[in-house]
């Protein structure tokens, strides 16, 4: 196996607790590595696992897990855990995995999952939607669609996610979350192949030539994926297309690094909004 045989790769670093008395990774931990990578694989499908399985009315259960050892990983090694869905049957699917240190193949694995009724614990056919998502991802297709539009068109998509993230999770008072700016803003939502809204944001005109981006929200299970960056850049592209030369935003301090990676720089002192520390950030377009 080679790295180029896989679309998906999960980067990790070997921790002290994972090595044994021989100073190499204890053999049982490799299964944990593969299982962790599978979780991130679902994230790359733009698929919040629990919500998706609930909507489909089933769940996946491990039927078989095999590991073959070619060489050992050591403390502080950076590893790339690669996974692909290799086969989809009527009620089961097979994942093939490989762990690389650089280009050196260390471990291979095969994981067989059965799709089953979570109550009766009996196998059932894999739903066409799930099959389509897996096959499409392995073909290299985009797993989400970005929609740009007015509040009247996207409110029913964006509002529930903003309620979930800001009002319920971050405890922002509802009367502070909803304002008249929504009516004049350009909104963006990222929607997966099952119609789930996973990320959103809005674009306002702050001043002539200056755009303002706000209400950036990503579903908790999807944070760390590319969805937030895709929404952010779609809004920046829209601002640039209408002639703006600068964009600013009020970033939660915990998200400052996220915006810096897209070229934003802090401007001014830290301040508080809705009980959360923020900082203004700007970048040219």
C-alpha positions as CSV (number, residue, x, y, z in Angstrom):
1,X,0.0,0.0,0.0
2,X,1.0,3.6,-0.7
3,X,-0.2,6.9,0.7
4,X,-1.6,7.9,-2.7
5,X,-4.0,4.9,-2.5
6,X,-6.0,6.9,0.1
7,X,-8.0,10.2,-0.2
8,X,-8.3,10.5,3.6
9,X,-5.4,10.8,6.1
10,X,-5.5,11.6,9.8
11,X,-2.3,13.1,11.3
12,X,-1.4,12.2,14.9
13,X,1.6,12.0,17.2
14,X,2.5,9.1,19.4
15,X,2.1,9.9,23.1
16,X,4.1,8.6,26.1
17,X,1.1,6.7,27.5
18,X,0.9,4.6,24.2
19,X,4.4,3.1,24.3
20,X,5.3,-0.1,26.2
21,X,8.4,-1.3,28.0
22,X,10.1,-1.9,24.7
23,X,9.7,1.9,24.0
24,X,7.5,1.2,21.0
25,X,3.7,1.6,20.6
26,X,1.8,-1.2,22.4
27,X,0.2,-3.3,19.7
28,X,-3.4,-2.8,20.9
29,X,-3.2,0.9,20.5
30,X,-3.1,0.7,16.7
31,X,-6.7,-0.4,16.7
32,X,-7.5,2.8,18.7
33,X,-5.6,4.8,16.0
34,X,-7.7,3.3,13.3
35,X,-10.9,3.8,15.2
36,X,-10.0,7.4,15.8
37,X,-9.2,7.9,12.2
38,X,-12.6,6.5,11.2
39,X,-14.3,9.1,13.4
40,X,-12.4,11.8,11.4
41,X,-13.3,10.1,8.2
42,X,-17.0,10.7,8.9
43,X,-16.2,14.3,9.6
44,X,-14.6,14.5,6.2
45,X,-17.8,13.2,4.7
46,X,-19.4,16.3,6.3
47,X,-21.4,13.8,8.3
48,X,-22.2,14.3,12.0
49,X,-22.2,10.7,12.9
50,X,-24.8,10.5,15.7
51,X,-27.3,12.8,14.0
52,X,-26.9,11.0,10.6
53,X,-27.4,7.5,12.1
54,X,-30.5,8.8,14.0
55,X,-31.9,10.2,10.8
56,X,-31.2,7.0,8.8
57,X,-32.7,4.8,11.6
58,X,-29.7,2.5,12.0
59,X,-26.1,2.3,13.3
60,X,-22.8,0.7,12.5
61,X,-21.3,-2.1,14.5
62,X,-17.8,-3.6,14.2
63,X,-18.0,-7.2,13.0
64,X,-14.3,-7.8,12.3
65,X,-11.0,-6.0,13.0
66,X,-7.7,-7.3,11.8
67,X,-4.2,-5.7,12.2
68,X,-1.0,-6.6,10.4
69,X,2.3,-5.3,11.8
70,X,5.1,-4.4,9.4
71,X,7.2,-2.1,11.6
72,X,6.8,-0.3,15.0
73,X,6.0,3.3,15.8
74,X,7.9,5.0,18.6
75,X,7.4,7.8,21.0
76,X,6.9,11.3,19.4
77,X,6.6,9.8,15.9
78,X,4.2,11.7,13.6
79,X,1.9,9.2,12.0
80,X,-0.6,9.5,9.1
81,X,-3.5,7.1,9.6
82,X,-5.0,6.6,6.2
83,X,-8.5,5.0,5.6
84,X,-10.7,4.2,2.7
85,X,-14.1,2.5,2.3
86,X,-13.0,-0.4,0.1
87,X,-16.3,-2.3,-0.3
88,X,-20.0,-1.8,0.4
89,X,-22.2,-4.8,0.5
90,X,-25.9,-5.2,1.2
91,X,-25.6,-4.6,5.0
92,X,-21.8,-4.4,5.6
93,X,-18.9,-2.3,4.6
94,X,-15.2,-2.9,4.7
95,X,-12.6,-0.2,5.5
96,X,-9.0,-0.7,4.7
97,X,-6.4,1.3,6.8
98,X,-2.7,1.9,6.7
99,X,-0.4,3.8,9.1
100,X,2.6,5.6,7.6
101,X,5.6,7.3,9.2
102,X,6.6,9.5,6.4
103,X,6.4,7.2,3.4
104,X,7.2,4.1,5.5
105,X,4.3,1.7,5.9
106,X,4.1,0.5,9.5
107,X,0.6,-1.1,10.0
108,X,-2.3,-2.2,7.8
109,X,-5.8,-3.0,8.9
110,X,-9.2,-4.2,7.8
111,X,-12.3,-3.2,9.6
112,X,-15.7,-4.7,8.7
113,X,-18.9,-2.9,9.9
114,X,-22.4,-4.1,9.8
115,X,-25.3,-1.7,9.5
116,X,-28.1,-2.7,11.9
117,X,-31.2,-1.7,13.8
118,X,-29.9,-0.2,17.0
119,X,-32.8,-1.6,19.1
120,X,-33.2,-5.1,17.6
121,X,-29.5,-5.4,16.9
122,X,-30.3,-7.1,13.6
123,X,-28.6,-6.3,10.3
124,X,-30.5,-4.3,7.7
125,X,-29.7,-3.0,4.2
126,X,-27.4,0.0,4.0
127,X,-29.5,3.1,3.1
128,X,-28.9,4.5,-0.4
129,X,-28.1,7.9,1.1
130,X,-25.2,6.5,3.1
131,X,-24.0,4.4,0.2
132,X,-24.0,7.5,-2.0
133,X,-22.0,9.5,0.5
134,X,-19.3,6.9,0.9
135,X,-19.0,6.2,-2.8
136,X,-19.0,9.9,-3.7
137,X,-16.3,10.7,-1.2
138,X,-14.1,8.0,-2.5
139,X,-14.6,9.3,-6.0
140,X,-13.2,12.6,-4.8
141,X,-16.5,14.6,-5.0
142,X,-17.3,17.6,-2.8
143,X,-19.5,16.6,0.1
144,X,-21.2,19.9,0.8
145,X,-22.9,22.7,-1.1
146,X,-22.5,26.4,-0.2
147,X,-25.6,28.5,-0.6
148,X,-25.4,32.3,-0.7
149,X,-28.5,34.4,-0.4
150,X,-30.9,36.7,1.5
151,X,-32.3,36.0,5.0
152,X,-35.7,35.4,3.5
153,X,-34.3,32.6,1.5
154,X,-31.9,31.0,4.0
155,X,-33.5,31.8,7.4
156,X,-35.0,28.4,7.8
157,X,-31.5,26.8,7.3
158,X,-29.3,29.3,9.2
159,X,-31.4,30.1,12.2
160,X,-31.6,26.6,13.8
161,X,-27.8,26.3,13.7
162,X,-27.2,29.8,15.1
163,X,-29.7,28.9,17.9
164,X,-27.8,25.7,18.6
165,X,-24.4,27.3,18.7
166,X,-24.9,30.7,20.1
167,X,-28.1,30.5,22.2
168,X,-27.9,27.0,23.5
169,X,-24.2,26.2,23.6
170,X,-22.7,29.6,24.3
171,X,-25.6,31.0,26.3
172,X,-25.9,34.2,24.3
173,X,-29.3,35.8,25.1
174,X,-31.7,35.2,22.3
175,X,-32.6,38.9,22.1
176,X,-28.9,39.7,21.4
177,X,-28.6,37.0,18.7
178,X,-31.4,38.2,16.4
179,X,-31.1,41.8,15.0
180,X,-32.3,43.8,12.0
181,X,-28.9,43.3,10.2
182,X,-30.0,39.8,9.2
183,X,-32.5,41.4,6.8
184,X,-29.9,43.3,4.8
185,X,-27.0,40.8,5.1
186,X,-25.8,38.3,2.6
187,X,-25.9,34.9,4.3
188,X,-24.0,31.7,3.5
189,X,-24.8,28.2,4.6
190,X,-22.9,24.9,4.1
191,X,-25.3,22.0,3.6
192,X,-24.3,18.3,3.4
193,X,-25.9,15.6,1.1
194,X,-28.6,14.8,3.6
195,X,-29.7,18.4,3.9
196,X,-28.0,19.1,7.3
197,X,-26.8,22.6,7.8
198,X,-23.2,22.4,9.2
199,X,-21.9,26.0,9.0
200,X,-23.2,29.5,8.4
201,X,-22.1,33.2,8.4
202,X,-23.2,36.6,7.2
203,X,-21.8,39.5,5.3
204,X,-22.7,43.2,6.0
205,X,-21.6,46.5,4.6
206,X,-19.7,48.2,7.5
207,X,-18.7,51.3,5.6
208,X,-18.0,52.2,2.0
209,X,-15.5,49.7,0.7
210,X,-15.4,47.9,4.1
211,X,-17.2,44.6,4.6
212,X,-18.0,43.0,8.0
213,X,-18.4,39.3,8.5
214,X,-20.3,37.9,11.5
215,X,-22.5,35.2,13.0
216,X,-19.9,32.6,12.0
217,X,-21.2,29.3,13.4
218,X,-20.1,25.7,12.8
219,X,-21.8,22.6,14.1
220,X,-19.8,21.3,17.0
221,X,-19.0,17.9,15.5
222,X,-17.7,19.6,12.3
223,X,-15.3,22.0,14.0
224,X,-11.7,21.4,12.9
225,X,-12.9,20.6,9.4
226,X,-12.7,22.9,6.4
227,X,-16.3,24.0,6.6
228,X,-15.8,27.2,8.6
229,X,-13.0,28.3,6.3
230,X,-15.1,27.6,3.2
231,X,-18.0,29.8,4.5
232,X,-15.5,32.5,5.5
233,X,-13.8,32.6,2.1
234,X,-17.1,32.5,0.3
235,X,-18.2,35.6,2.1
236,X,-14.9,37.3,1.5
237,X,-15.2,36.5,-2.2
238,X,-18.6,38.0,-2.3
239,X,-17.3,41.2,-0.6
240,X,-14.5,41.4,-3.1
241,X,-16.9,40.9,-6.0
242,X,-19.0,43.9,-4.9
243,X,-15.9,46.1,-4.7
244,X,-15.0,46.0,-1.0
245,X,-11.2,46.4,-0.3
246,X,-11.2,45.5,3.3
247,X,-13.0,43.1,5.6
248,X,-13.3,43.2,9.4
249,X,-14.9,41.0,12.0
250,X,-15.3,40.6,15.8
251,X,-13.7,37.3,16.6
252,X,-14.2,35.4,19.8
253,X,-10.7,35.2,21.3
254,X,-10.8,31.4,21.3
255,X,-11.2,31.6,17.5
256,X,-8.4,34.1,16.9
257,X,-6.0,31.4,15.5
258,X,-8.7,30.3,13.0
259,X,-9.0,33.8,11.5
260,X,-5.3,34.4,11.5
261,X,-4.8,31.3,9.3
262,X,-7.0,33.1,6.7
263,X,-5.0,36.3,6.8
264,X,-6.8,38.4,9.5
265,X,-4.8,40.4,12.0
266,X,-5.9,41.7,15.4
267,X,-6.8,45.4,15.6
268,X,-7.3,47.1,19.0
269,X,-7.9,45.8,22.5
270,X,-9.9,42.8,23.7
271,X,-13.5,43.6,24.5
272,X,-16.6,41.8,25.7
273,X,-19.7,40.9,23.7
274,X,-22.5,38.9,25.2
275,X,-20.2,37.9,28.1
276,X,-17.6,36.5,25.7
277,X,-14.1,38.0,25.1
278,X,-13.7,39.3,21.5
279,X,-11.1,41.1,19.4
280,X,-11.6,43.0,16.2
281,X,-9.6,41.5,13.3
282,X,-9.1,42.9,9.8
283,X,-7.6,41.9,6.4
284,X,-7.3,43.5,3.0
285,X,-9.2,42.0,0.1
